[in-house]
């Protein structure tokens, strides 16, 4: 009976570790998307300022 419980516990631990790694992976993807959107936003600011400079010449 103890051996069966040990096997069941090991399966539970494996399932928990897989879900935690997938959650971490999802959060990393979300953080990467946030960084990309922030970078695009900052680049748009610079792009707009460059267009105004070109209009003046």
Phi and psi in degrees as GROMACS dihedral restraints (atoms count N, CA, C in turn):
[ dihedral_restraints ]
;  ai    aj    ak    al  type     phi  dphi    fc
    3     4     5     6     1   -66.4    20    10
    4     5     6     7     1   -35.6    20    10
    6     7     8     9     1   -65.8    20    10
    7     8     9    10     1   -40.0    20    10
    9    10    11    12     1   -63.0    20    10
   10    11    12    13     1   -42.0    20    10
   12    13    14    15     1   -64.7    20    10
   13    14    15    16     1   -38.6    20    10
   15    16    17    18     1   -63.8    20    10
   16    17    18    19     1   -41.1    20    10
   18    19    20    21     1   -64.9    20    10
   19    20    21    22     1   -44.8    20    10
   21    22    23    24     1   -62.8    20    10
   22    23    24    25     1   -39.5    20    10
   24    25    26    27     1   -64.2    20    10
   25    26    27    28     1   -38.6    20    10
   27    28    29    30     1   -66.0    20    10
   28    29    30    31     1   -37.2    20    10
   30    31    32    33     1   -64.9    20    10
   31    32    33    34     1   -39.9    20    10
   33    34    35    36     1   -63.2    20    10
   34    35    36    37     1   -41.6    20    10
   36    37    38    39     1   -65.3    20    10
   37    38    39    40     1   -39.5    20    10
   39    40    41    42     1   -65.5    20    10
   40    41    42    43     1   -41.6    20    10
   42    43    44    45     1   -65.0    20    10
   43    44    45    46     1   -40.7    20    10
   45    46    47    48     1   -65.8    20    10
   46    47    48    49     1   -40.9    20    10
   48    49    50    51     1   -67.6    20    10
   49    50    51    52     1   -35.8    20    10
   51    52    53    54     1   -66.5    20    10
   52    53    54    55     1   -40.7    20    10
   54    55    56    57     1   -69.4    20    10
   55    56    57    58     1   -36.5    20    10
   57    58    59    60     1   -69.1    20    10
   58    59    60    61     1   -38.3    20    10
   60    61    62    63     1   -69.6    20    10
   61    62    63    64     1   -35.4    20    10
   63    64    65    66     1   -70.1    20    10
   64    65    66    67     1   -34.2    20    10
   66    67    68    69     1   -65.7    20    10
   67    68    69    70     1   -42.5    20    10
   69    70    71    72     1   -62.5    20    10
   70    71    72    73     1   -41.3    20    10
   72    73    74    75     1   -63.6    20    10
   73    74    75    76     1   -42.3    20    10
   75    76    77    78     1   -62.8    20    10
   76    77    78    79     1   -42.9    20    10
   78    79    80    81     1   -65.3    20    10
   79    80    81    82     1   -36.3    20    10
   81    82    83    84     1   -64.4    20    10
   82    83    84    85     1   -40.7    20    10
   84    85    86    87     1   -63.7    20    10
   85    86    87    88     1   -41.0    20    10
   87    88    89    90     1   -64.3    20    10
   88    89    90    91     1   -43.5    20    10
   90    91    92    93     1   -63.3    20    10
   91    92    93    94     1   -38.7    20    10
   93    94    95    96     1   -64.4    20    10
   94    95    96    97     1   -40.5    20    10
   96    97    98    99     1   -64.3    20    10
   97    98    99   100     1   -42.6    20    10
   99   100   101   102     1   -60.6    20    10
  100   101   102   103     1   -44.1    20    10
  102   103   104   105     1   -63.5    20    10
  103   104   105   106     1   -40.6    20    10
  105   106   107   108     1   -64.4    20    10
  106   107   108   109     1   -43.4    20    10
  108   109   110   111     1   -65.1    20    10
  109   110   111   112     1   -38.5    20    10
  111   112   113   114     1   -64.5    20    10
  112   113   114   115     1   -42.6    20    10
  114   115   116   117     1   -63.4    20    10
  115   116   117   118     1   -43.5    20    10
  117   118   119   120     1   -61.2    20    10
  118   119   120   121     1   -39.8    20    10
  120   121   122   123     1   -63.2    20    10
  121   122   123   124     1   -44.8    20    10
  123   124   125   126     1   -65.4    20    10
  124   125   126   127     1   -39.0    20    10
  126   127   128   129     1   -66.5    20    10
  127   128   129   130     1   -35.1    20    10
  129   130   131   132     1   -62.6    20    10
  130   131   132   133     1   -37.2    20    10
  132   133   134   135     1   -61.8    20    10
  133   134   135   136     1   -46.4    20    10
  135   136   137   138     1   -68.0    20    10
  136   137   138   139     1   -37.4    20    10
  138   139   140   141     1   -63.2    20    10
  139   140   141   142     1   -43.6    20    10
  141   142   143   144     1   -62.5    20    10
  142   143   144   145     1   -40.7    20    10
  144   145   146   147     1   -67.7    20    10
  145   146   147   148     1   -34.8    20    10
  147   148   149   150     1   -68.6    20    10
  148   149   150   151     1   -36.2    20    10
  150   151   152   153     1   -64.5    20    10
  151   152   153   154     1   -39.4    20    10
  153   154   155   156     1   -65.9    20    10
  154   155   156   157     1   -37.1    20    10
  156   157   158   159     1   -65.6    20    10
  157   158   159   160     1   -38.9    20    10
  159   160   161   162     1   -68.7    20    10
  160   161   162   163     1   -33.7    20    10
  162   163   164   165     1   -65.5    20    10
  163   164   165   166     1   -31.2    20    10
  165   166   167   168     1   -71.5    20    10
  166   167   168   169     1   -28.1    20    10
